[in-house]
Amino acid sequence: QVQPVESGGGLVQAGGSLRLSCVAAGRAFSTYAVGWFRQAPGKGREFVATISGSGGITNYAESVKGRFTISRDNAKNTVYLQMNSLKLEDTAVYYCAAARAVVAVTTTNADYWGQGTQVTVSS
């Protein structure tokens, strides 16, 4: 069992950068794929990026490709989301989720969710 905890959100101007962190307390962290999702006001939760347990497989939503990078450090039980060239439409609560025995996390196969961290992009 792992318990994801997100941090690193905040207020940033359009074009700026932020790095989110997801620390997952628990054992066997490297056996879990981890994903980032986001939910803007009035909208459903959407997929952003996912990374396999070893870090060798990643996948991104089309809207963030080339701007966001997901990575992980299993020695620190941490997954990162580096967000560059931020846009107003990136404003949302960002959630981290973990799923065991899969290479990618989706909203339907996630086993554990964090509480979220707010990212606000201003003009």
N, C-alpha and C positions, 0 to 999 in steps of 0.2 A: 504494500500500500504506500502511496505517495500523496503528499498534500502540497499542491502548487501555491506559491505566493508570488504575486507580481509586484514590481516596483519600477520606478524610473519615469513614470508619466509626469505630465506637467503642461505648462503653457509655452508655446513656441510660435514664432512668426513663420508665415509661409516661406518655403524655401530652406528652412532650418532643419536641424537634425535632433533626434532623440534616440537613446538606446534603452530599451526595456529589458528587464531581467525577470526570469522566472526561476525561483529556487524551489526545488521539490524535496522536502524532507522525506526520508524514507529509504528503504533498502532497494537494491537492484535497480537503481535509476536507469542504467544503461539498457535495460530490457523494455523501457517505455519509449514509444514515440511521443513527441511533444508538439503541440500545435498552438498557434496564436489565432485568435478570432477577435472580432470587434463588433460592437453594437452602437449605432448612432441613435440619437433620440428619434423615436417614432418608427424605427426600422427593426428588422429582424437581425439576429446574430449571423454574421457572415465570416467565412473562412478567409484568413490572411496568408498564413504560411505554416508548413509543417516540416518536421525533421525526424528521421528514423533514429532508433536507439544508438546506433554507432555513429550517426552523423553523416553517413555516406549518401543518403537519399534525402533530397529536399524538394519541395514543391511550393509554388506561390500562386496567389490569385493574380489574374491578368492586370488588375488595377494597381498592383504594387511591384510587379516585375521590373527589375532594373533600378528600383529605388530602395527596396527593403532587402535585408539579408538576415536569414536565420542561421544561428550557429549554436553549438553546445560545448560545454566543458564537463564531462562526466565526473571528473575528479572533484569538481565543485558542486555537482548536482544542479547545474545551472544551464538554462537555455536563454539565449539573447535574441533580441530582435532589433537590429540596427535600422533605423528609419531615416533616410535622407530625402532631400527635396520634398519636404512635406507640403501637402496641399490642404486647403480648407476642408475638402471632403474626407480627409483622413481623421477628422475630429470624431472621437468615439470613446467608449470604454473598451479597453483591450483586455481580453481574457486569455489566460494560459490554460491548456488542458493536456492531460496525459492519458495515453491508452497503451495497454500492455499487449505484447505479442502481435503487433501490427507494424507496418512501416510508415503509415501515415494516419494522422488523426482527423476524424470528421466530427461533425456535431452529433452524429448518431452512435459512433463507437467510443467516444471519450468516456473514460472511467472516472476521472477526477477533474474538477474544475477549480480554478482560483476565484478570488473575489473580484478581480478586475482592477485596472488602474486607468485613470482618466487621461486622455491625450486631447488637448485643445490646440488647434492651429488657428492663429489669428492673421488677419490681413494687414 
